[in-house]
Amino acid sequence: MTGCLVTIPDVDTNERLLTVKELAHYLGVPVATLYRWRYQREGPAGFRVGRHVRYRRRDVEAWIERRLSDRIV
């Protein structure tokens, strides 16, 4: 089988999925904290892609906004 080419369309950097390591760096927390939050269902919504956890940037931003609005009471 030859000539089989699969192309993936360009993805806006805001739509690219974040790895656990990237999100930990973005939030300034250790990777272990993200895994603990995930286990306790406290952190931003993530999902599995195979055995890897990934995060959508918009879910992370929504989680941050909810945390901020909870503090302004």
C-alpha positions in Angstrom: 0.0 0.0 0.0 1.6 3.2 -1.1 0.6 6.8 -1.4 -1.5 6.8 1.8 -1.2 10.3 3.3 -3.2 11.5 6.2 -3.2 15.2 7.0 -4.3 16.9 10.1 -5.8 20.4 9.7 -4.0 23.2 11.4 -5.2 23.6 15.0 -5.5 27.0 16.6 -3.1 27.1 19.5 -6.0 27.9 21.8 -7.7 24.7 20.7 -4.6 22.4 21.1 -5.0 20.0 24.0 -2.7 20.6 26.9 -0.6 17.8 28.5 -0.5 17.4 32.3 3.1 18.8 32.2 2.0 21.9 30.2 -0.9 22.6 32.5 1.2 22.2 35.6 3.6 24.7 34.2 0.8 27.1 33.2 -0.9 27.0 36.6 2.5 26.9 38.5 1.7 23.7 40.4 3.5 20.3 40.5 2.3 17.6 38.2 1.4 15.5 41.3 -1.1 18.3 42.3 -3.0 17.9 39.0 -3.2 14.2 39.5 -4.4 14.6 43.0 -7.0 17.2 41.9 -8.2 14.8 39.2 -8.5 12.0 41.7 -10.5 14.2 44.1 -12.5 15.8 41.2 -11.3 19.3 42.2 -9.3 20.5 39.3 -10.1 21.4 35.7 -12.0 18.9 33.6 -9.6 16.6 31.8 -10.0 13.4 29.8 -8.0 10.4 28.7 -6.6 10.0 25.2 -5.4 6.4 25.5 -3.4 6.3 28.7 -2.6 10.1 28.6 -4.6 12.8 30.3 -5.3 15.9 28.2 -7.1 19.2 29.0 -8.9 21.7 26.8 -7.8 25.2 27.3 -11.4 26.5 27.5 -12.2 24.0 30.3 -9.1 25.2 32.2 -10.1 28.8 31.8 -13.7 28.0 32.8 -12.4 26.3 36.0 -10.3 29.3 36.8 -13.3 31.7 36.4 -15.4 29.5 38.6 -12.7 29.5 41.3 -12.4 33.3 41.1 -16.2 33.8 41.2 -16.4 31.5 44.3 -13.9 33.8 46.1 -15.9 37.0 45.4 -18.7 36.3 47.9 
